[in-house]
Amino acid sequence: STPEQTDDTPCITANGYNLCEHNLENVVACTFSPFGTKIVFADLDPEKVYTVVDRMHERFNSRIDIWKISQVDARKFGLKK
């Protein structure tokens, strides 16, 4: 997360979770599930559980954003359907 993508506090999610403090790639942003919802992407890693801690812009109302520690890793991961 960077200020260019968010605001001047890119480590803090919409529900107050501190991404930089926890530094774990187990959280997601989405608009259609309540904070705290647990999500598993069986095709990616059926053992890994993600938690909804953030929101996305309303125009992305059917997407989920998986948080990655680095932009390089995020770009490598890419867009999935």
N, C-alpha and C positions, 0 to 999 in steps of 0.2 A: 504494500500500500504506500502511495506517495501523496503529498499534498495536491499534486496535479490531478490525481484521480478522485480525490475526496475533498477534504478541507484542510485546515491547518493542524488537525489532530488525526492523522491517518491511522494511528495505532488503535484508536478507540472506535468500537463498532456502535451501531444504533442502540444496542441494549447495554452499553457500557463495558463490554468485554475488552480487555487490553491484549490485542494481537501480539504486540512486540514483547510484552512481559511473559506471555505464555509460550510464544514462538513454536506453536504446534500446528501442523497442517491437517487439522481435524475439524475445521469450522467452515460454514458456508453462509452465503447471503442469498436471500430470495424474498419475494413479496407475498407469496401465497401460503406460507406456513408460519405458525406462531413461533416466537423465540423459544428456544429450548427443544424444539422438535428434533428428533434423532432421525438421520437419513443414512441408508446404506446404498451404495452404488454397486450392485452385484457384479456387473460386467467389469468394473475397475478393480475392486478389491472387496470381496464379500465379507472379509473379517473387519474392515475398517468402518467405524461409525463416526459420522459427522454430525455436528450440532448447528442449528440455525442460530446465528448471533447477530446478523446484520441484514439490511435491506438493500435492494437495488433500485435504480430509477424505475419509475412506474411504466416506462415504455418496455421494460424487460420483465413483464409480468408472468412469463411462462419459462423463465430461465433460472438456473441455479449457478452461482459463482463460487467455486471452490477456492479458498484462500491458499496461496502459495507464499513461502517465505521470500523468494526472490523473483524478480521479473523474468530472469533467464529461465527459471524452472516453470513459471507460468506460461511463457511462450513455447517452451518445449512440450508442455502438456497440451496446449492448444485448445481448440474448440471441439467439443464432443457432442454427439446427439444421442 
